[in-house]
Amino acid sequence: MILKNNFKKLFAIFGILIILGLVVFFAEVLYLKKAHSSFENYYSFRGCVSLVEKTDSYGICRLASGQEIKLVKFQGAWYLDGDLPGGWFNF
């Protein structure tokens, strides 16, 4: 009887942890999706403090450290140049 109650408590705790993990995962996915959705969002996401140059397909901005980075539009979303999606998990 005691073992059965402990098993139920462990199962409930495990279930809660899985649910919390899924909530955090999906919140992060939505946050990243919003960041990539527009130049302004991605500009802010990357920590840019000033805009150096911008066209419809790319923008160059300056970080607080003084480093300049290039943001590029790829398939309707914004990315850091050289950090485009791809690899074995993208079809």
N, C-alpha and C positions, 0 to 999 in steps of 0.2 A: 504494500500500500504506500509506504513512504517512498520507495523507489519510483513508483508510478507518478507521484506528485512531483518529484524532482525532475523526472523526464518531461513532464508537461511544462514545468517552469523553464527548463533548458530549451525546449522546442519553441516556446513563446519568445524567449530572448533571442534565439537564433532567427526567428521569423521577423522580429522587429529590426534586428540588425540588417537583414537582407532588404527590407523595405526602406530603411534609412539610406542604405547604400544605393539603391535604385533611384531614390529621390535626388541624392547628390549627383549621381551620374547624369540624369536627365536635365537637372538644372544647369550643369556644366555644358552639356550639349546645346541647350537653348541659348546660353550666354555666348558661346562661340559662334553659333549660327547668326545671332544678332550682330556680333562684332564684325563678321565677314560680309554682312549684308549691304553696307554702304561705305563710301570712302571716309565720311566723317566718323562713323563708328569705329572703323579700323584705325584711323588716325589717332583717335583717343585711346583705343585698346593698346596700341603700341607705345603710347606715352610721348607722342610728338608734342613739341611746344611751339614750333613755327613751321609754316609752309614755305618751301623754297620754290617749288614748281609743281604745276598740276595740269594734266590733260584728261581726256575722257578715259584713257586706258592706263595711266600711271600717275603717280605723284611722288615727289621727293620732299621729305620733311626732316626737320632737325630735332634731335632729342635733347633733353636737358644737359646731357654730357657734352653736347656739341657735335656728336656723330650724326651724319646724314644717312638716312635709310630710304630705300625706294619701295614704294607700295605699288603693286600691279594688279590689274583686273584680269581675272582668268575665269572663263565660263560664268560670268555674271557675279562673281564674288571677289573680294579684295584679299590679297595675300602679301606677305613680305617677299620681295624678289629673291628667288632662289629657294623658297620654301613652299613651292606649289604642291597641291595634293597629288598623290600618285602612289605607286608602290603596288605591292601584291594584293592589298585589300580593296582597292578601287577597281570597279569594273567599267 
